[in-house]
Amino acid sequence: MRYFYRYLSVPILHKYNALEILKGKSIVSLDLGLSEEEVKIAEEGVEIRGVFVEKQVLKKIAKDKQNHIFFVFEDGVKKALFFHDAVYKLRLVAPNTAPTLEINGIHMHRIKGITPWEDAKQKVNALNPQSGEKVLDICTGLGYTAIHTHRREAHVISIEKDKNILEMAELNPWSKELENIEIYLSNAFEFVKKLENESFDAIIHDPPREALARELYSRSFYRELYRILKKGGRLLHYAGEPKRRVTDFLFCTARRLEECGFKTRIIRDIKCVLAKK
């Protein structure tokens, strides 16, 4: 099913800009550093796009130690936290950059020594999509890899099975360019089976960790990816390096891909395998 993403443009507060407002700064970023706008500061609090936020609320946000993001809705300030069979959290990693997504406490991007935005950019750089190429982006998430790929003028088709993630992305200003992406709400394992042979120039496969999506690390899935790639096509597969694995997980992932016909190269600094048909 096609999913039509729409960015909702809801003001965002966090511990950094809340502190700025409390110190009297009236020009602040309410979209995690993408722009600045004016707020109306009063003795009792601040007016943000017509919504009044009391000073006590600002003080609580300024003292937050859990890197929460807060949305300023018309009916009040709420944490970027959803509960739908799992706990979905939009997490701040720095005051003026793209956030990460956490599901049940597991973050979906590399954040140690790198921002999620730069993490996605490095992956796309490794794949090196070209203008006019058709690229399949598996597991949309917050859309950062799809956006970087689209910026290279490639035609991107993205798949995400969890509607909750896409609804969180609609509140994330760094996901706004997903409005330009063709997104399908579907199980990737089933979706790929319906695609035509040799229909893509490149694939970005950025699944959750293996324990959460074993089928997306399976030989049967890899064979489908091989089938839909054009001859000479590239696959960038983020695999990570699970701490509890005794074996070299990137090496094992590369070997499974090779068993399905790919030629592979491990890129350890981004925890990926680059494969070619």
C-alpha positions, 0 to 999 in steps of 0.5 A: 500500500502506498503511504503518502507522507506529510510533514506536520510542522509541529514546534519542538522543544528540548533542554537546549532551546528551553534554556535559551528561552528561559534566559530571554532569547526570543529567536530560537530554533523550533525544528532542531536547527533547520531554521529560527523563528521568534517566540513571544516571551512573557513573565509567566512563560512563552507563546510559541505559534499561538500556544502558551507554554508556562515557565514551569514547563520550560524549567522541567524541559530544561532540566531533562537528562534523558534527551527527550524531544517535546512537541508543542501541540495546541492542546499542550506540550507532549513528549515525542513518545508513542506506545503501540505494542512497542515504545517509540521515542524520538531522541535528541542526540545534539541541539541542532541536528537530526534525531534518532528513533528508539524502539523499546530502548534500541536506537535505529542509527549509529550515534556514538561519535556521529550524528544520525544524519551523517551516518545516513550520508556515509552509507549513501556515499558508499553506495554512490547512487547516480542521477537517474538510477532506480534505488530501493531503500529497505526499511524507511525509518526516519528516511535519512538514507532515502533523502540523501539518495533522492538528493543525488537525483536518483529515483527512490522507492522506500519500504517500511512495515511499521506505520508508527515509525512513519507517523513519528517521521511526520513529526520530525523536521529532518524527515520533511523531504520524505514528501518527495519519496515513493513510500510503501507500507509493507513487509519488505520480505513480501514486497520484494517478492512481487518486484520484477527481475533486474528492476533496480540499479541499487539497493540500500538495505538498512534493517533493524538488528538481526534479533528483531528481523531475522528474515531480512538477514536470510539467504532467501531474502538475499536471493530476492535482492540478487534477482531484482538487481540489474547486472552490475547493480550494487547493494549496501547492507548495514549489518552492524556488529552485535556485541554478543556475537562470538563470530564476526557478524559482518564477515558472516553476512558477507559470506551469506551474500556471496552464497547467493551470488554477490561479490562483496566488500566489508566496510567496517567503519560504517558497519556495512557490506557492499555487494555487487551483482 
